[in-house]
Amino acid sequence: MKTDTIAAIATAMTNSGIGIIRISGERAIPIIKEIFRPRNAKKDMEMVESYTAHYGFIEDQGEVIDECIVLVMRAPATYTKEDVVEIDSHGGVIVMRKILELVLRHGARPAEPGEFTKRAFLNGRIDLSQAEAVMDLISAKNEFAMESSLKQLRGSVKKKIEKLRKDIIHQVAFIESALDDPEHYSVDGYGEELLKVLRPVEKEVSRLIESSSDGKILKEGIKTAIVGKPNAGKSSLLNVMVGEERAIVTEIAGTTRDTLEESIYIHGIPLQIIDTAGIRDTEDIVEKIGVNKAKDAVDEADLVLYVIDGSKELDENDREIMELVQGKKVITLLNKSDLEKQILTSEIEQKLNGPVISISAKEETGIDEFYDALKEMFFEGQLEFNDEIYITNMRHKTALMNAKESLEQVVISIENQMPEDFYSIDLMNAYEELGFIIGESLEEDLVNEIFREFCMGK
């Protein structure tokens, strides 16, 4: 680990009311003493108490660069567990750069992306899952993603993984002791006892893996494709959901030729909406491209909103679309409910496993029922997550899946009455895989790769 002093601008590089230059390391306080003149000339910055703020001026060889507030925080009770100084300057880009250049000339070096948080991890203040939660919190796109990141930052994932690892390593220790000292440790019937411990562990690992689907939705939003035949009212529905005339709507079938994407919130539920071209058999080359894009959008979607013109009977294009969306989460919307209904819902309900709701995008009726169905489908009618842990990181999910595979192998070894040292090998594999989540036994290159994704100054 590098132990030199690092510095970076911690706020966005744009003109703003305030800018923060962060310094961390053993020379943080000596550097600020050299470049900062307190308003109280008798104040010695190397002697001030931790967690104190000081008003004064940043100077370069007697020339005042800026009027600012300096915050001094002493190790180990800081973000990095090192001495940390933050300069709260005016937020002009030129001013912040001049202050940072001055700090670097006096002995600091530019921080790498995420290096402050990396030092917090390497110094043991947070584990790797908490470090990754920091970046997730910064990039959270909705309130639920923010709440999930905050829970992980407070150690929800860490505590759960540590508990699972403790249960596993206790069994490994017993096996090793029994193999080394068979006179005092008996393994008669141990396989059955081990199964009683492993089943709850495996069940919890499986639950965490399953939570990753909801975790992805929390983090990124529900990827939603609006599909249907031309002129069914897909673009009108998008405009209602967005609350503005986002898509062109005409009486001419096939107006939408390409996908149109929007990020919206429905009663707090984040949706990544993709409005697609009408799906039908066509000889038009451009329209064909749009139809193929619509089909690709269905493949990638978490949810399909299948819009049908309820004033017209189903035809072969409708049946092709129903075949296309089978197996997906689908909400069927019978649009144009203000006109005389020509469709029996029984055929739709038979082919698609999902709610069928009558709406009128033109009159904006039935929309609340659609929103209620959406909430019920993804969150079982509840939008409160309480103490539930959701896996939102693909690296975590991969480690959990590897751990589950090793635990399943232990069960197979027990069922086949294999020697106990076989149990130990797979138990240790599961233990190490879970350890990767919180940063135990992690290769240095992977640690560097993870923190390289962080923003500068964090």
HELIX and SHEET records of a PDB file:
HELIX    1   1 ALA A   28  ILE A   35  1                                   8    
HELIX    2   2 VAL A   93  ARG A  105  1                                  13    
HELIX    3   3 GLU A  115  LEU A  122  1                                   8    
HELIX    4   4 LEU A  128  ILE A  138  1                                  11    
HELIX    5   5 GLU A  143  LEU A  153  1                                  11    
HELIX    6   6 SER A  156  ASP A  180  1                                  25    
HELIX    7   7 TYR A  190  GLU A  220  1                                  31    
HELIX    8   8 LYS A  234  VAL A  242  1                                   9    
HELIX    9   9 ILE A  285  GLU A  300  1                                  16    
HELIX   10  10 GLU A  316  VAL A  325  1                                  10    
HELIX   11  11 THR A  345  LYS A  351  1                                   7    
HELIX   12  12 ILE A  367  PHE A  379  1                                  13    
HELIX   13  13 MET A  394  GLU A  415  1                                  22    
HELIX   14  14 GLU A  420  ILE A  438  1                                  19    
HELIX   15  15 GLU A  444  ARG A  452  1                                   9    
SHEET    1   A 7 PHE A  36  PRO A  38  0                                        
SHEET    2   A 7 THR A  52  ASP A  60 -1                                        
SHEET    3   A 7 GLU A  63  MET A  73 -1                                        
SHEET    4   A 7 VAL A  84  GLY A  91 -1                                        
SHEET    5   A 7 SER A  16  SER A  24 -1                                        
SHEET    6   A 7 ILE A   6  ILE A   9 -1                                        
SHEET    7   A 7 ARG A 109  PRO A 110  1                                        
SHEET    1   B 6 LEU A 260  ILE A 266  0                                        
SHEET    2   B 6 ILE A 269  ASP A 275 -1                                        
SHEET    3   B 6 ILE A 222  GLY A 228  1                                        
SHEET    4   B 6 LEU A 303  ASP A 309  1                                        
SHEET    5   B 6 VAL A 330  ASN A 335  1                                        
SHEET    6   B 6 VAL A 356  SER A 358  1                                        
END                                                                             
